[in-house]
Amino acid sequence: MHSSIQPHSYVVLRLPSSTLKIVQVVPNTLTPDRIVSIGKFGSFPANLLLGRPYHLTFDILEKNESNPQTDLRIVSAAELHAEAILDEGDSPSESRDELSADTADGVEYDVQDDGSVTLRSNQNTIDDPNRQSLSLEDIEELKKLSTGRDIIELLMKSHSGLDEKTAFSLAKYAVRKRGKYLKRFTVLPLDVSLLLEWVLTEKEAPRIMELREELLGLVLCWSNVHHMMPLSNAYCPDDVSASGRWLVIDETSGLIVAALAEKIGVLYEEEEDEEDEERELPDSSRSYPQLNGMPVKVHQSDAISTEEKCSDTQSNGVPSDSAANRSSTLQPQMPVNRPPKHSVRAQSATSNSITLLHAATQPNISLLKYFGYDDSNANEKHHLFMHLKTLSWLQLLSPEADSTYQEPEVVPDNILQTWRGGKKSSYFRKRRRWERVKDVIDDTRRGDFDGLVIASVMEPAEILRHLLPLLKGGAPVVVFSPNVEPLVKLTDLFSKARRTAFMINPPDDSDMPTEDFPIDPTLMLNTMLQTSRARSWQVLPGRTHPLMMARGGAEGYIFTGTRVLKGEGAARARGRFSKKRKVERGEEIEDDS
């Protein structure tokens, strides 16, 4: 993630009212008229944010006689700290000529005329609009001439019933006025947590299946998703074993994929240095070149065997005659079936990859655009260009029925020489698409995934029946559902009683699935069903209660389990075992019988 605001990046603006707003910082190099609008709080040119660090708070300075253009003022940390801390000395200590006493625990008391002491509260306070001497016309006029801080000070001074409020009530009143009249915002970097909060509170929560942050944390924890280094053989460095491969079904518009990619380390674009741009890309002659620390497959036409290179070179390093004749013969000819030298194939990573399985023609990962990745127009420099693989259910279960899996007709090189550029480019584009689709489908059907994460409205038992065999032993399985009923049924399918009945009288493989066993219950162990909800509370002496404005919605549940492999053959216990029995004197003797 970048440390400063970059052009065309998405940022989060936290407004004084505690609401979030996601905007794209689009620069304008010709005229500074590219405006970022934040509603009633004002607007400002987008160029004023470029290059600024995150987590700064700005005040919007509107146009006036001394300032012909809208500008931003950085609010210092000391000023923010002074506003956040409520100074007890600034709050009124007396009300209606009655003495008050504040104890150390924050409880306020009033001493009545008869000498009795009562707990101070707002019970007798009357909220009357007439207590505010400023009218709406006066306030609107102040908005044009004064700053938000000046308006708040005038509102506090002109309120006739302000001295009747308790210290806590006065603080809440000041917070409400600051959130209404201060033209201020804080710039935050966009991450998965803020994106989830923005969609839940400001946008459509069903778009992400009402997935809350605490449930997303459980999904990431139980799925054991993390960055894994590629495992290479010391005797053969080109033999790279695939590691860190996760299978995902995501119907939350790409939020689950973004969370997994963030944990793996392939979600954000890295900062480009001048040294990195001048650095030479790795040689593509190896079968698994390294790019960004990850093994990447190279186009089949780019792969050149090392033995062929060595055979064309003499022991002293001078090319042989055959190699020289071959190079002189091929020199005037242009390669007809080779892509650019340093091109990177899409969906080609063999480690730290996410395979997304979807039911439609194209996957719904629209939320990934906020992190700089658009599936329709993917950026080759983004990590997800290589590490995110997509395929449909049709391509997984019946690849022969998919037209993109069928190999296009191979045209000889002598015929390609006669084709024009447009026709030749179309031919190569079809070949590259077929190779990419074939590699993804074959790699997925080969299985050996490190984990499975499901967030779908489909029947989970039917999904697991096809995907559990693709997991390696010990792989975690996580299923999220906004409702508990589908997961209760799934938990029963992997219960101990059903697993015991299956092992006592196992049905034939040809008869599976049956009515009693829709899925093999011996494929998963340690199944659990759980949920979690973090509730916000107001904690005050005598006034502790949950926040009344907390969001409701679906509760959300998580089903977890561990993939196990069936043992081949019967299990037998070996060794010499002895029985122990007690004698009358309380001594123990061994009986080998």
C-alpha positions as CSV (number, residue, x, y, z in Angstrom):
1,M,0.0,0.0,0.0
2,H,1.2,3.5,-0.8
3,S,2.2,5.8,2.0
4,S,0.8,8.9,0.2
5,I,-2.2,9.6,-1.9
6,Q,-1.6,8.6,-5.5
7,P,-3.4,9.7,-8.7
8,H,-6.5,7.7,-9.6
9,S,-6.5,6.0,-6.2
10,Y,-9.6,5.5,-4.0
11,V,-9.4,7.0,-0.5
12,V,-11.8,7.1,2.4
13,L,-13.0,10.4,3.8
14,R,-14.2,10.3,7.4
15,L,-16.6,13.3,7.9
16,P,-17.4,15.1,11.1
17,S,-20.7,13.2,11.4
18,S,-18.6,9.9,11.6
19,T,-19.9,8.8,8.2
20,L,-17.6,7.4,5.5
21,K,-17.3,8.5,1.9
22,I,-15.1,6.8,-0.7
23,V,-13.9,9.0,-3.5
24,Q,-11.4,8.6,-6.4
25,V,-8.7,11.2,-6.6
26,V,-8.6,12.0,-10.3
27,P,-5.9,14.6,-11.1
28,N,-6.4,17.4,-13.6
29,T,-3.2,18.6,-15.1
30,L,-4.8,21.2,-17.3
31,T,-7.1,23.1,-15.0
32,P,-7.8,22.7,-11.3
33,D,-11.5,22.2,-11.8
34,R,-11.7,18.5,-10.8
35,I,-13.8,18.8,-7.7
36,V,-14.3,16.4,-4.9
37,S,-17.7,17.0,-3.3
38,I,-18.6,15.8,0.2
39,G,-22.2,17.1,0.3
40,K,-23.2,19.8,2.8
41,F,-19.6,19.9,4.1
42,G,-18.4,21.5,0.9
43,S,-16.1,20.7,-2.0
44,F,-12.4,21.2,-2.9
45,P,-10.1,20.5,-5.9
46,A,-8.8,16.9,-6.1
47,N,-5.2,18.1,-6.9
48,L,-5.0,19.4,-3.3
49,L,-4.8,15.8,-2.0
50,L,-2.2,14.4,-4.4
51,G,1.1,13.5,-2.7
52,R,-0.3,14.1,0.8
53,P,0.2,11.4,3.5
54,Y,-2.8,9.6,4.9
55,H,-4.4,10.1,8.3
56,L,-4.3,13.9,8.1
57,T,-7.3,16.0,9.0
58,F,-8.2,19.0,6.8
59,D,-10.5,22.0,7.2
60,I,-12.1,23.3,4.0
61,L,-11.5,27.1,3.5
62,E,-14.2,28.4,1.3
63,K,-13.7,31.2,-1.2
64,N,-13.8,34.7,0.1
65,E,-12.3,38.1,-0.6
66,S,-8.9,37.2,0.8
67,N,-8.9,33.7,-0.6
68,P,-10.0,33.6,-4.3
69,Q,-9.9,29.7,-4.4
70,T,-11.0,26.9,-2.2
71,D,-8.1,25.7,-0.1
72,L,-7.4,23.1,2.6
73,R,-5.9,23.7,6.1
74,I,-4.2,20.9,7.9
75,V,-5.5,20.6,11.5
76,S,-2.7,20.0,13.9
77,A,-2.6,17.1,16.3
78,A,-2.7,19.5,19.3
79,E,-5.9,21.0,18.1
80,L,-7.5,17.7,17.6
81,H,-6.4,16.5,21.0
82,A,-7.8,19.6,22.7
83,E,-11.2,19.0,21.1
84,A,-11.3,15.3,21.9
85,I,-10.6,15.8,25.7
86,L,-13.5,17.2,27.7
87,D,-12.1,19.6,30.2
88,E,-14.3,19.4,33.3
89,G,-13.3,23.0,34.2
90,D,-15.1,24.2,31.1
91,S,-18.4,22.6,31.9
92,P,-20.8,24.5,34.2
93,S,-20.4,23.5,37.8
94,E,-23.5,25.2,39.0
95,S,-27.1,25.1,37.7
96,R,-30.0,27.3,38.8
97,D,-27.9,28.7,41.7
98,E,-27.7,25.2,43.2
99,L,-24.4,23.8,44.3
100,S,-23.2,20.6,42.6
101,A,-20.5,18.1,43.6
102,D,-18.6,15.8,41.2
103,T,-17.2,12.6,42.6
104,A,-14.1,10.8,41.2
105,D,-16.2,8.3,39.3
106,G,-17.9,11.0,37.2
107,V,-21.3,11.0,38.9
108,E,-22.7,14.5,39.5
109,Y,-24.9,15.5,42.4
110,D,-27.0,18.6,43.2
111,V,-27.7,20.0,46.7
112,Q,-31.3,21.1,47.0
113,D,-32.6,24.0,49.1
114,D,-33.6,21.7,52.0
115,G,-30.1,20.2,52.2
116,S,-30.9,16.9,50.4
117,V,-28.5,15.6,47.8
118,T,-29.9,14.2,44.5
119,L,-28.3,12.7,41.5
120,R,-28.0,15.3,38.8
121,S,-29.8,14.4,35.5
122,N,-31.7,15.8,32.6
123,Q,-35.0,14.7,33.9
124,N,-36.4,18.2,34.4
125,T,-34.7,19.7,31.4
126,I,-37.1,20.9,28.8
127,D,-35.9,20.8,25.1
128,D,-37.5,23.9,23.7
129,P,-36.4,25.4,20.3
130,N,-37.2,28.8,21.7
131,R,-34.2,28.5,24.1
132,Q,-32.0,29.1,21.1
133,S,-32.0,32.8,20.4
134,L,-30.4,32.4,16.9
135,S,-32.9,31.7,14.2
136,L,-32.4,29.6,11.1
137,E,-32.0,32.7,9.0
138,D,-29.2,33.9,11.3
139,I,-27.5,30.5,11.1
140,E,-27.6,30.4,7.3
141,E,-26.1,33.9,7.2
142,L,-23.4,32.8,9.6
143,K,-22.5,29.9,7.3
144,K,-21.6,32.4,4.5
145,L,-19.5,34.7,6.6
146,S,-18.0,32.6,9.5
147,T,-16.2,29.3,10.0
148,G,-17.7,26.3,11.6
149,R,-15.9,26.8,14.9
150,D,-17.3,30.4,15.2
151,I,-20.8,29.2,14.5
152,I,-20.6,26.5,17.2
153,E,-19.3,29.1,19.7
154,L,-22.2,31.4,19.0
155,L,-24.7,28.6,19.3
156,M,-23.3,27.6,22.7
157,K,-23.5,31.2,23.9
158,S,-27.0,31.9,22.7
159,H,-28.5,28.8,24.3
160,S,-30.4,29.8,27.4
161,G,-30.7,26.3,28.9
162,L,-27.1,25.2,28.5
163,D,-26.4,25.5,32.2
164,E,-29.0,22.9,33.0
165,K,-27.2,20.1,31.1
166,T,-24.9,17.7,32.8
167,A,-21.3,17.4,31.7
168,F,-22.0,14.3,29.6
169,S,-25.1,15.9,28.0
170,L,-23.1,19.0,27.3
171,A,-20.4,17.0,25.6
172,K,-22.9,15.2,23.4
173,Y,-24.4,18.5,22.5
174,A,-21.0,19.9,21.4
175,V,-20.2,16.7,19.4
176,R,-23.5,17.0,17.5
177,K,-22.9,20.6,16.6
178,R,-19.3,19.9,15.5
179,G,-20.5,17.1,13.3
180,K,-23.1,19.4,11.8
181,Y,-21.2,22.7,11.2
182,L,-17.5,21.8,11.0
183,K,-16.3,21.6,7.3
184,R,-13.7,19.0,8.1
185,F,-12.6,15.6,7.0
186,T,-9.9,13.0,7.6
187,V,-8.2,11.1,4.8
188,L,-7.8,7.4,5.4
189,P,-6.3,4.6,3.2
190,L,-8.9,2.3,1.8
191,D,-8.6,-1.3,3.2
192,V,-11.0,-4.2,3.4
193,S,-12.2,-3.2,6.9
194,L,-13.2,0.3,5.9
195,L,-14.7,-0.9,2.6
196,L,-16.9,-3.4,4.6
197,E,-18.0,-0.7,7.0
198,W,-18.9,1.6,4.1
199,V,-21.0,-0.9,2.3
200,L,-22.8,-2.0,5.5
201,T,-23.6,1.5,6.7
202,E,-23.8,3.7,3.5
203,K,-24.6,1.2,0.7
204,E,-26.6,-2.0,0.3
205,A,-25.7,-4.6,3.0
206,P,-27.3,-7.5,1.1
207,R,-24.7,-6.9,-1.6
208,I,-22.1,-8.5,0.7
209,M,-24.6,-10.9,2.3
210,E,-24.6,-8.7,5.4
211,L,-21.1,-9.9,6.4
212,R,-19.8,-8.1,9.4
213,E,-16.2,-7.4,10.3
214,E,-16.1,-9.9,13.2
215,L,-17.5,-12.6,11.0
216,L,-15.0,-11.8,8.3
217,G,-12.2,-12.1,10.9
218,L,-13.5,-15.6,11.8
219,V,-13.5,-16.6,8.2
220,L,-9.9,-15.5,7.7
221,C,-8.8,-17.1,11.0
222,W,-10.4,-20.5,10.4
223,S,-9.3,-20.6,6.7
224,N,-5.7,-20.2,7.8
225,V,-5.0,-18.1,4.8
226,H,-1.5,-16.6,4.8
227,H,1.5,-15.9,2.5
228,M,3.5,-19.0,1.7
229,M,6.9,-19.1,0.2
230,P,7.3,-21.4,-2.9
231,L,8.9,-24.7,-2.1
232,S,11.8,-25.5,-4.5
233,N,14.0,-28.5,-4.8
234,A,17.7,-27.8,-3.9
235,Y,18.9,-30.3,-6.5
236,C,16.7,-29.0,-9.2
237,P,15.8,-25.3,-8.7
238,D,13.4,-25.3,-11.7
239,D,11.2,-27.9,-9.9
240,V,8.9,-25.6,-8.0
241,S,6.1,-27.1,-5.9
242,A,2.8,-25.2,-5.7
243,S,1.9,-23.9,-2.3
244,G,-0.6,-21.5,-0.9
245,R,-3.5,-22.3,-3.2
246,W,-7.0,-21.5,-2.0
247,L,-10.4,-22.3,-3.6
248,V,-13.1,-19.7,-3.1
249,I,-16.8,-19.3,-3.9
250,D,-17.6,-15.6,-3.3
251,E,-21.0,-14.0,-3.8
252,T,-20.2,-10.9,-1.8
253,S,-19.1,-8.9,-4.9
254,G,-15.5,-9.7,-4.3
255,L,-15.2,-8.8,-0.6
256,I,-14.1,-12.3,0.4
257,V,-11.5,-12.4,-2.4
258,A,-10.2,-9.0,-1.3
259,A,-9.8,-10.1,2.3
260,L,-8.0,-13.3,1.3
261,A,-5.7,-11.3,-1.1
262,E,-5.0,-8.8,1.7
263,K,-3.8,-11.6,4.0
264,I,-1.7,-13.2,1.3
265,G,-0.2,-9.9,0.3
266,V,-1.4,-9.5,-3.3
267,L,-4.1,-6.9,-2.9
268,Y,-2.3,-3.6,-3.0
269,E,0.0,-2.2,-5.6
270,E,3.6,-1.7,-4.5
271,E,5.3,1.6,-4.7
272,E,7.5,1.8,-7.8
273,D,11.0,3.1,-7.4
274,E,13.3,4.3,-10.1
275,E,15.7,1.5,-9.4
276,D,13.0,-1.0,-9.7
277,E,11.9,0.4,-13.1
278,E,15.5,0.2,-14.4
279,R,16.0,-3.3,-13.0
280,E,16.0,-6.0,-15.7
281,L,13.2,-8.5,-15.7
282,P,14.0,-12.1,-14.9
283,D,15.1,-14.3,-17.8
284,S,12.2,-16.2,-19.3
285,S,14.2,-19.2,-20.4
286,R,13.5,-20.9,-17.2
287,S,10.3,-22.9,-16.9
288,Y,9.3,-21.1,-13.7
289,P,10.8,-17.5,-13.7
290,Q,10.5,-15.4,-10.6
291,L,8.4,-12.2,-10.8
292,N,7.6,-10.3,-7.6
293,G,9.0,-13.2,-5.6
294,M,6.4,-15.7,-7.1
295,P,6.9,-18.5,-9.6
296,V,5.1,-17.7,-12.8
297,K,4.4,-19.9,-15.8
298,V,5.7,-18.7,-19.2
299,H,3.9,-18.9,-22.5
300,Q,4.6,-22.3,-24.1
301,S,6.1,-20.7,-27.2
302,D,8.6,-18.8,-24.9
303,A,9.9,-21.9,-23.2
304,I,13.4,-22.8,-24.5
305,S,15.1,-25.8,-23.0
306,T,18.4,-25.3,-21.4
307,E,19.9,-28.4,-23.0
308,E,19.2,-26.9,-26.4
309,K,21.1,-23.8,-25.5
310,C,24.0,-25.7,-24.1
311,S,24.2,-27.9,-27.2
312,D,24.6,-24.9,-29.4
313,T,27.6,-23.6,-27.4
314,Q,31.1,-25.0,-27.3
315,S,33.0,-25.6,-24.1
316,N,34.9,-22.3,-24.4
317,G,31.7,-20.3,-24.6
318,V,31.9,-19.7,-28.4
319,P,28.8,-20.5,-30.4
320,S,29.2,-23.6,-32.6
321,D,28.9,-23.5,-36.4
322,S,25.5,-25.0,-36.4
323,A,24.2,-22.4,-34.0
324,A,25.8,-19.6,-36.1
325,N,24.3,-21.0,-39.3
326,R,20.9,-21.4,-37.7
327,S,21.0,-17.8,-36.3
328,S,22.0,-16.4,-39.6
329,T,19.2,-18.3,-41.3
330,L,16.6,-17.2,-38.8
331,Q,17.8,-13.6,-38.4
332,P,15.9,-12.0,-41.2
333,Q,12.6,-13.8,-40.2
334,M,10.3,-12.4,-37.6
335,P,9.0,-14.8,-35.0
336,V,5.4,-15.6,-35.8
337,N,4.3,-17.5,-32.7
338,R,6.1,-15.7,-29.9
339,P,4.6,-13.0,-27.6
340,P,6.6,-10.1,-26.4
341,K,9.8,-11.1,-24.5
342,H,8.8,-9.9,-21.1
343,S,5.0,-10.4,-21.3
344,V,3.3,-11.9,-18.1
345,R,0.5,-14.3,-18.6
346,A,-2.7,-13.7,-16.7
347,Q,-3.7,-16.2,-14.0
348,S,-0.3,-17.9,-14.1
349,A,0.9,-17.9,-10.5
350,T,1.6,-21.3,-9.0
351,S,1.9,-20.1,-5.4
352,N,-0.2,-17.8,-3.2
353,S,-3.1,-18.0,-5.7
354,I,-6.9,-17.6,-5.3
355,T,-9.1,-19.7,-7.5
356,L,-12.6,-18.2,-7.7
357,L,-15.4,-20.5,-8.8
358,H,-18.5,-18.7,-10.0
359,A,-21.9,-19.7,-11.5
360,A,-22.3,-16.9,-14.1
361,T,-20.5,-16.2,-17.3
362,Q,-18.2,-13.7,-15.6
363,P,-17.4,-13.4,-11.9
364,N,-18.9,-10.6,-9.8
365,I,-15.9,-9.0,-8.2
366,S,-16.9,-5.4,-8.6
367,L,-15.5,-4.3,-5.2
368,L,-12.0,-5.1,-6.4
369,K,-12.1,-1.9,-8.5
370,Y,-11.5,0.1,-5.3
371,F,-8.1,-1.6,-5.0
372,G,-7.0,-0.9,-8.6
373,Y,-8.1,-4.2,-10.2
374,D,-10.7,-4.3,-12.9
375,D,-11.4,-7.8,-14.3
376,S,-12.7,-6.4,-17.6
377,N,-9.5,-4.3,-18.1
378,A,-6.9,-5.8,-15.9
379,N,-3.6,-4.1,-15.1
380,E,-0.6,-6.3,-15.7
381,K,1.3,-4.6,-12.9
382,H,-1.3,-5.6,-10.3
383,H,-0.6,-8.8,-8.3
384,L,-4.1,-10.1,-8.8
385,F,-3.5,-10.2,-12.6
386,M,-1.4,-13.4,-11.9
387,H,-2.7,-14.6,-8.5
388,L,-6.5,-14.5,-9.1
389,K,-7.8,-17.4,-11.3
390,T,-11.5,-17.6,-12.3
391,L,-13.5,-20.4,-13.8
392,S,-17.2,-21.3,-13.9
393,W,-19.0,-24.4,-12.6
394,L,-19.4,-25.6,-16.2
395,Q,-15.7,-25.4,-16.8
396,L,-15.0,-27.4,-13.6
397,L,-17.6,-30.2,-13.9
398,S,-17.9,-30.5,-17.7
399,P,-15.0,-28.7,-19.4
400,E,-15.7,-30.4,-22.8
401,A,-19.0,-28.6,-23.0
402,D,-17.3,-25.2,-22.8
403,S,-16.2,-23.7,-26.1
404,T,-13.2,-21.9,-24.7
405,Y,-11.7,-25.2,-23.6
406,Q,-11.6,-26.5,-27.2
407,E,-8.2,-25.9,-28.9
408,P,-8.3,-23.6,-31.9
409,E,-7.0,-24.8,-35.2
410,V,-3.2,-24.7,-35.5
411,V,-2.0,-22.8,-38.5
412,P,1.4,-23.6,-39.9
413,D,4.1,-20.8,-39.9
414,N,4.3,-20.6,-43.6
415,I,0.6,-19.7,-43.8
416,L,0.9,-17.2,-41.0
417,Q,3.5,-15.4,-42.9
418,T,0.9,-14.5,-45.6
419,W,-1.7,-13.2,-43.1
420,R,-2.1,-9.5,-42.3
421,G,-1.5,-8.1,-38.9
422,G,-5.1,-7.9,-37.7
423,K,-5.9,-11.5,-38.6
424,K,-2.6,-12.7,-37.2
425,S,-3.2,-10.9,-33.9
426,S,-6.6,-12.4,-33.6
427,Y,-5.2,-15.9,-34.1
428,F,-2.6,-15.4,-31.4
429,R,-5.1,-13.9,-29.0
430,K,-7.4,-16.9,-29.3
431,R,-4.4,-19.2,-28.8
432,R,-3.3,-17.4,-25.6
433,R,-6.9,-17.4,-24.3
434,W,-7.2,-21.1,-24.9
435,E,-3.9,-21.8,-23.2
436,R,-4.9,-19.6,-20.2
437,V,-8.3,-21.3,-19.8
438,K,-6.9,-24.8,-20.2
439,D,-4.2,-24.2,-17.6
440,V,-6.6,-22.9,-15.1
441,I,-9.2,-25.7,-15.6
442,D,-6.6,-28.4,-15.5
443,D,-4.9,-26.9,-12.5
444,T,-8.2,-26.7,-10.6
445,R,-9.3,-30.2,-11.5
446,R,-5.9,-31.5,-10.3
447,G,-6.9,-30.4,-6.8
448,D,-4.5,-30.3,-3.9
449,F,-5.8,-27.0,-2.6
450,D,-4.7,-25.7,0.9
451,G,-8.2,-24.4,1.9
452,L,-11.8,-23.8,0.9
453,V,-13.8,-20.7,1.6
454,I,-17.5,-20.5,0.7
455,A,-19.9,-17.5,0.9
456,S,-22.8,-18.4,-1.3
457,V,-26.6,-18.7,-1.2
458,M,-26.4,-22.1,-2.9
459,E,-26.9,-25.4,-1.0
460,P,-23.6,-25.9,0.8
461,A,-23.9,-29.7,0.8
462,E,-24.0,-29.8,-3.0
463,I,-21.0,-27.5,-3.2
464,L,-18.9,-29.6,-0.8
465,R,-19.8,-32.8,-2.6
466,H,-17.9,-31.5,-5.7
467,L,-15.2,-29.5,-4.0
468,L,-14.1,-31.6,-1.0
469,P,-12.2,-34.1,-3.1
470,L,-10.1,-31.2,-4.5
471,L,-8.6,-30.4,-1.1
472,K,-5.5,-31.8,0.4
473,G,-5.4,-33.6,3.7
474,G,-5.7,-31.2,6.7
475,A,-7.1,-28.3,4.6
476,P,-9.6,-26.1,6.5
477,V,-13.1,-25.6,5.2
478,V,-15.1,-22.5,6.0
479,V,-18.7,-21.8,5.0
480,F,-20.5,-18.5,5.7
481,S,-24.2,-18.1,5.6
482,P,-26.4,-15.1,6.8
483,N,-28.9,-17.7,8.1
484,V,-28.4,-20.6,10.4
485,E,-30.7,-23.2,8.7
486,P,-28.5,-24.3,5.8
487,L,-25.5,-24.7,8.2
488,V,-27.5,-26.7,10.7
489,K,-28.4,-29.2,8.0
490,L,-24.8,-29.3,6.9
491,T,-23.6,-29.9,10.5
492,D,-26.0,-32.9,10.7
493,L,-24.6,-34.4,7.5
494,F,-21.1,-34.6,9.2
495,S,-22.3,-35.5,12.6
496,K,-20.7,-38.4,14.6
497,A,-23.9,-40.5,14.5
498,R,-24.2,-40.2,10.7
499,R,-20.5,-40.9,10.2
500,T,-20.7,-44.1,12.4
501,A,-23.7,-45.4,10.4
502,F,-21.8,-44.7,7.2
503,M,-18.8,-46.7,8.4
504,I,-20.8,-49.6,9.7
505,N,-22.8,-50.0,6.5
506,P,-21.1,-48.0,3.7
507,P,-23.0,-47.7,0.5
508,D,-21.4,-48.4,-2.9
509,D,-19.7,-45.6,-4.7
510,S,-22.1,-46.0,-7.6
511,D,-25.1,-45.4,-5.3
512,M,-23.7,-42.1,-3.9
513,P,-25.3,-39.8,-3.1
514,T,-28.2,-41.5,-1.3
515,E,-31.1,-40.1,0.7
516,D,-29.4,-40.7,4.0
517,F,-25.9,-39.8,2.8
518,P,-26.0,-36.8,0.4
519,I,-22.3,-36.5,1.0
520,D,-19.6,-38.8,2.4
521,P,-19.5,-37.9,6.2
522,T,-16.0,-39.3,6.5
523,L,-14.4,-36.6,4.4
524,M,-14.4,-34.0,7.2
525,L,-13.8,-34.0,10.9
526,N,-13.9,-31.4,13.7
527,T,-17.0,-29.6,12.3
528,M,-18.3,-26.7,14.3
529,L,-21.0,-24.0,13.9
530,Q,-20.4,-20.6,15.5
531,T,-21.3,-17.0,15.3
532,S,-20.1,-13.7,16.8
533,R,-21.4,-10.2,17.1
534,A,-19.6,-7.2,18.6
535,R,-22.0,-4.8,20.2
536,S,-21.2,-1.2,21.1
537,W,-22.1,-0.1,24.6
538,Q,-22.3,3.2,26.4
539,V,-20.5,2.8,29.7
540,L,-21.3,5.5,32.2
541,P,-22.1,5.4,36.0
542,G,-25.8,4.4,36.2
543,R,-26.3,4.8,32.4
544,T,-24.7,1.7,31.0
545,H,-26.6,0.2,28.1
546,P,-26.2,-0.9,24.4
547,L,-26.3,1.9,21.9
548,M,-29.8,2.3,20.7
549,M,-28.8,3.2,17.1
550,A,-26.8,0.0,16.6
551,R,-27.4,-1.8,13.3
552,G,-29.5,-5.0,13.2
553,G,-29.7,-7.3,10.2
554,A,-28.9,-10.9,9.7
555,E,-26.9,-12.6,12.5
556,G,-24.5,-14.5,10.3
557,Y,-23.0,-18.0,11.0
558,I,-19.8,-19.8,10.3
559,F,-19.4,-23.5,9.6
560,T,-15.8,-24.9,9.9
561,G,-14.2,-28.3,9.4
562,T,-11.0,-30.1,8.5
563,R,-10.6,-32.2,5.4
564,V,-9.3,-35.7,6.1
565,L,-8.1,-38.5,3.8
566,K,-9.4,-42.0,4.1
567,G,-6.8,-44.6,5.3
568,E,-6.1,-47.5,3.0
569,G,-6.5,-50.9,4.5
570,A,-7.5,-52.0,8.0
571,A,-6.1,-50.3,11.0
572,R,-4.2,-52.7,13.3
573,A,-2.6,-52.3,16.7
574,R,0.9,-53.9,17.1
575,G,3.1,-54.5,20.1
576,R,3.1,-56.4,23.3
577,F,0.4,-55.4,25.7
578,S,0.0,-56.5,29.4
579,K,-2.9,-56.5,31.7
580,K,-2.7,-55.4,35.3
581,R,-4.8,-56.7,38.1
582,K,-4.9,-55.9,41.7
583,V,-4.0,-58.5,44.4
584,E,-5.3,-58.6,47.9
585,R,-2.3,-56.8,49.3
586,G,-2.8,-53.9,46.9
587,E,0.2,-54.8,44.7
588,E,0.1,-54.8,41.0
589,I,1.4,-57.8,39.0
590,E,1.6,-58.2,35.2
591,D,-0.4,-60.9,33.5
592,D,0.9,-61.7,30.0
593,S,-1.9,-64.0,29.3
